[in-house]
Structures are given as C-alpha cells and as structure tokens.
Amino acid sequence: MPDRLDRDSAFAGARVVITGGLGFIGSSLALRLVELGADLLLVDSLLPDSGANPFNIAPVRDRVAVETADIRDARAMRGLLGGCRYLFNLAAQTSHMGSMADPETDLAINCHAQLTLLEACREVCPDAHVIYAGTRQIYGRPLYLPVDEKHPLRPVDVNGVNKMAGEAYHLLFHDVYGIHAVALRLTNTYGPRMRIRDARQSFIGAWLRAALEGRPFEVWGGAQLRDLTYVDDAVEAFLLAALCPAAEGAAFNIGGDRLRLGALADALVAANGGGGFEMREFPADRRRIDIGDYYADDRRFRDATGWRPKVAAAEGLRRSLDYFRAHLAEYL
Ligand SMILES: NC(=O)c1ccc[n+]([C@@H]2O[C@H](COP(=O)([O-])OP(=O)(O)OC[C@H]3O[C@@H](n4cnc5c(N)ncnc54)[C@H](O)[C@@H]3O)[C@@H](O)[C@H]2O)c1
C-alpha cells in the first residue's frame, strides 16, 4: 500500500502522459500532478461534444505540454509516448446516447484506438504504468447490489461494450506482455471542470447548469440509487492505482457517496441555496439503455491501496457550484 510520502514524491520529475488531458477528469488529474511536480504531457484530440475544454487547465497552462493528437493515430502515439513512466489513459467517447447515435466512432475510440495505444506502449514505453479509466457501465443492469468485480458483464449500450473491450485489452497486455496495466471502473463522477452545457457527459452537468441559471431541472424517475464520486476522490484513486504494484493486472470498482436521485436533487437545491426541479417519467429512448439502481462494492480497491472517498455529495455539489459560478461563461 503506497504511503503518503511515496505518493507525494513518486511523480516528481517523472514523465507522465494523460490521454484525454483536456477533459473533465483528465484535467483535474493534470492539476494535481503539476502540484506533485510531474513532467506532464496532455494528449487530447478535442473531440467535439466531449468534455474537452482548454480552460480546464488554465491555471497550469505554462507548466504542462499539450499535444492536440488523436489516440487513433498510431504514429503520433509512438512519437509521444517515448520515455513515459506513467500513462493515465482517459481519452474516450463518453456519451451513452452518443454511442447509440454513432456507434462506429465509439468503436474506433473506445475499442480500436485502445489497442493502437497499447501497441505503441509495447514498442516505445514497455515499462510504463498504464492506468485505464474504465466504467461501471460494463456491468449493465445490476443483478445484485452492491456490485462487486465478480458481477457478470452485460452492457446495455454500445459504449459499454467498447469500454469493456478497451479494459480487456489493457488486462490482456498485462497478462501476455507484462505491461503494468490497471483498470478503474468509475461510476458517476462529478465536480469542477465537468461538461455542464448539456447532459452529454452526465445528467449532473445539466442539473448544475439549470441550478446556476435559476431554472428548474428535470429529474427522471428519481428513485434510482447511484453512488457519486467527487472528482478529487477519483483523481486520488488514479494516483494510488499507479503506485500500487499489487493492483497491477486487475480491474477495480470505484464508488462514492450513495443516494437516490431524488435525494441528490434535494441536496443540489440545498447547496445552491434555492431553485427547484420537476419529476418526470423516464424518456423511452433513455430507459432502453438505463441501468436502474447501481452502487459499487469497492472494498477490493480500498484494501489494495488504502483509498477512501472523502467528499460527500453535499460538499461536492457546493464546491462544484462555487467553481462554475466563478467560471460559468467558460462552460456554456
Ligand atoms: N465522468 C464520468 O462520470 C465517468 C464515468 C465512468 C467512466 N469515465 C471514464 O473516464 C474517462 C474520462 O471521462 P471524462 O468524464 O473526463 O470525459 P471527457 O469527455 O471530459 O474527457 C474525455 C477526453 O478525451 C478526449 N478524447 C476523446 N477521443 C479522443 C481521441 N480519439 N484521442 C485523443 N483524445 C480524445 C476528449 O477530447 C476529452 O477531452 C473516460 O475514459 C470515461 O469513459 C467517466
């Protein structure tokens, strides 16, 4: 289990690459790695309709290298990954509805390009630690709760299928080629720097925007159970996963604060000091790919790394609102 000192010094001066580094979680990780003294390269294609936003890294823009490149481009990846010690692989098409509307792009990025990237690693940085951003979406509709890593995988959308394959490639390259790969299966992650323009990244983004603009937001259903991870807790999970040899070759659930969506909506109104929401029936096209109730059993990751989520939903929502109030124009 990495102790605090290991964690704070391991990245100092180390060549670290983040794919998807201008996106929501990637940029949050970048800000933390700059604090830890990493020699940081952010690789991002600025995928339209994603969470990519150059403003996300504004506070550290002069302390990181940024390359506008696509992980589908094998030659570019070989050129960028030389000397990499830690590769945080977060680049993805993340929209579930988007994956149904344009399944080929989801396949190309979330499946094929993952293989491209891993082949590049094998060639130019075979000793790198590769931390893959997986998703709980691969479980589909839970058969039991909480969902542990032994739960069957039965994705309900194209994104889930391709992310499942992306994760499997990482674990395969560990098993066959000895690549130091680990996968984190994230759940609903939220916080400053997320996409709030619309609900493409998460319904929470659309809720935050409506609350900030003084409009009621829509809650579909409301009884669904979810566990929410505040982005700083997700960032800490990525760092610990990178530093924990016992984690290599495995996939881990990452959970957070568990609550029903109706309670989350109440918490948002309270954190905002006002506003409201409307309860609606689930739209039919969304219901088809909805997973219902989910919360993670993440004891395996906690036991391996000592990780614990620290930020409860009420506090995380308050911090998110504060951030977006100060920078709203950059996110609309
Ligand atoms: N946010 C969540 O709730 C959540 C939940 C589960 C899993 N994840 C996973 O975490 C990772 C990060 O998600 P996020 O929420 O920060 O999304 P995001 O959209 O904010 O970030 C993804 C980034 O990847 C970039 N990208 C997409 N395709 C690319 C390509 N071909 N080449 C280079 N860059 C490319 C985008 O431009 C974007 O900046 C993803 O892998 C996602 O599947 C996120």
The ligand as a MOL file (V3000), in Angstrom:
LIG
                    3D

  0  0  0     0  0            999 V3000
M  V30 BEGIN CTAB
M  V30 COUNTS 44 48 0 0 0
M  V30 BEGIN ATOM
M  V30 1 N -17.2770 11.2130 -15.9190 0
M  V30 2 C -17.7900 10.0560 -15.5280 0
M  V30 3 O -18.7830 10.0170 -14.7910 0
M  V30 4 C -17.1550 8.7520 -15.9700 0
M  V30 5 C -17.7590 7.5500 -15.5510 0
M  V30 6 C -17.1840 6.3490 -15.9590 0
M  V30 7 C -16.0320 6.3420 -16.7300 0
M  V30 8 N -15.4790 7.5120 -17.1250 0 CHG=1
M  V30 9 C -14.2800 7.4410 -17.9700 0
M  V30 10 O -13.3250 8.4050 -17.5530 0
M  V30 11 C -12.6180 8.9130 -18.6890 0
M  V30 12 C -12.6520 10.4200 -18.6890 0
M  V30 13 O -14.0070 10.8400 -18.7880 0
M  V30 14 P -14.4490 12.3520 -18.6210 0
M  V30 15 O -15.7120 12.3300 -17.8640 0
M  V30 16 O -13.3110 13.1820 -18.1450 0 CHG=-1
M  V30 17 O -14.8230 12.6990 -20.1310 0
M  V30 18 P -14.4080 13.9510 -21.0410 0
M  V30 19 O -15.2240 13.9070 -22.2720 0
M  V30 20 O -14.4540 15.1920 -20.2250 0
M  V30 21 O -12.8900 13.6390 -21.3780 0
M  V30 22 C -12.5110 12.7650 -22.4090 0
M  V30 23 C -11.4280 13.4600 -23.2130 0
M  V30 24 O -10.9340 12.5360 -24.1740 0
M  V30 25 C -10.6770 13.2700 -25.3450 0
M  V30 26 N -10.7080 12.3410 -26.4710 0
M  V30 27 C -11.7770 11.6810 -26.9590 0
M  V30 28 N -11.4130 10.9300 -28.0090 0
M  V30 29 C -10.0830 11.1240 -28.1790 0
M  V30 30 C -9.1380 10.6050 -29.1030 0
M  V30 31 N -9.5170 9.7800 -30.0740 0
M  V30 32 N -7.8500 10.9930 -28.9990 0
M  V30 33 C -7.4690 11.8500 -28.0200 0
M  V30 34 N -8.3400 12.3810 -27.1250 0
M  V30 35 C -9.6260 12.0170 -27.2010 0
M  V30 36 C -11.7930 14.2870 -25.4370 0
M  V30 37 O -11.4510 15.3540 -26.2980 0
M  V30 38 C -11.9360 14.6850 -23.9730 0
M  V30 39 O -11.1330 15.8040 -23.6540 0
M  V30 40 C -13.2460 8.2590 -19.9020 0
M  V30 41 O -12.4560 7.1780 -20.3000 0
M  V30 42 C -14.5900 7.7740 -19.4170 0
M  V30 43 O -15.0670 6.6560 -20.1280 0
M  V30 44 C -16.0220 8.7030 -16.7630 0
M  V30 END ATOM
M  V30 BEGIN BOND
M  V30 1 1 1 2
M  V30 2 2 2 3
M  V30 3 1 2 4
M  V30 4 1 4 5
M  V30 5 2 4 44
M  V30 6 2 5 6
M  V30 7 1 6 7
M  V30 8 2 7 8
M  V30 9 1 8 9
M  V30 10 1 8 44
M  V30 11 1 9 10
M  V30 12 1 9 42
M  V30 13 1 10 11
M  V30 14 1 11 12
M  V30 15 1 11 40
M  V30 16 1 12 13
M  V30 17 1 13 14
M  V30 18 2 14 15
M  V30 19 1 14 16
M  V30 20 1 14 17
M  V30 21 1 17 18
M  V30 22 2 18 19
M  V30 23 1 18 20
M  V30 24 1 18 21
M  V30 25 1 21 22
M  V30 26 1 22 23
M  V30 27 1 23 24
M  V30 28 1 23 38
M  V30 29 1 24 25
M  V30 30 1 25 26
M  V30 31 1 25 36
M  V30 32 1 26 27
M  V30 33 1 26 35
M  V30 34 2 27 28
M  V30 35 1 28 29
M  V30 36 1 29 30
M  V30 37 2 29 35
M  V30 38 1 30 31
M  V30 39 2 30 32
M  V30 40 1 32 33
M  V30 41 2 33 34
M  V30 42 1 34 35
M  V30 43 1 36 37
M  V30 44 1 36 38
M  V30 45 1 38 39
M  V30 46 1 40 41
M  V30 47 1 40 42
M  V30 48 1 42 43
M  V30 END BOND
M  V30 END CTAB
M  END
